[in-house]
Amino acid sequence: MAGGVYRWSPGSELILIEASGGSAPNGIVVGPDEKYAYVAEWGESRVYRVALDPGADQAWVAVDLRHAPDNLTWTAEGQLLVAGQAGGVRSALGCGQVERGGCALDFGVYRIDPQSMQA
């Protein structure tokens, strides 16, 4: 595990959410009902849903993607948009060496249904 999801409320301590560990989690949003968090797991090229309260139904569900997810946002229709880089770790890290111009790193955007977790 290289990271995880923590829950915090004013006046309380940080609490690690059960089963939220992952490989380079890099982006998180909470669902409109505040029952689940959706996490972009960059290192495993997937997005997973984790219940914020212990013992909730369907506590952990994932969808595999063809890119390393990096950013998450909600659409007006309640779908999850997930942007990320294609080409693997070496390609993505190589962009850090670019001093001028842009990086020719391929990317993709997925739309995920938060109920079915289908991309």
MOZI-V339629 format. One record per residue. RES is the residue in three letters. PSI is psi as a letter, one per 20 degrees, with the letter a starting at -180 (999 if undefined). Layout:
res: (RES:RES)
psi: (PSI:PSI)
//
This chain:
res: (MET:ALA:GLY:GLY:VAL:TYR:ARG:TRP:SER:PRO:GLY:SER:GLU:LEU:ILE:LEU:ILE:GLU:ALA:SER:GLY:GLY:SER:ALA:PRO:ASN:GLY:ILE:VAL:VAL:GLY:PRO:ASP:GLU:LYS:TYR:ALA:TYR:VAL:ALA:GLU:TRP:GLY:GLU:SER:ARG:VAL:TYR:ARG:VAL:ALA:LEU:ASP:PRO:GLY:ALA:ASP:GLN:ALA:TRP:VAL:ALA:VAL:ASP:LEU:ARG:HIS:ALA:PRO:ASP:ASN:LEU:THR:TRP:THR:ALA:GLU:GLY:GLN:LEU:LEU:VAL:ALA:GLY:GLN:ALA:GLY:GLY:VAL:ARG:SER:ALA:LEU:GLY:CYS:GLY:GLN:VAL:GLU:ARG:GLY:GLY:CYS:ALA:LEU:ASP:PHE:GLY:VAL:TYR:ARG:ILE:ASP:PRO:GLN:SER:MET:GLN:ALA)
psi: (p:j:r:a:p:q:p:p:q:p:j:r:r:p:p:p:p:p:k:j:q:r:o:l:p:m:p:q:q:q:q:h:i:k:h:q:q:p:p:o:n:g:h:j:l:r:p:q:p:p:p:h:p:q:j:q:q:l:h:p:p:q:p:q:r:j:r:o:q:h:q:q:q:q:r:h:j:j:q:p:p:o:q:r:q:r:i:r:g:g:g:g:h:h:h:i:i:p:h:q:a:r:p:l:p:q:r:r:p:q:p:p:o:h:g:i:k:p:999)
//
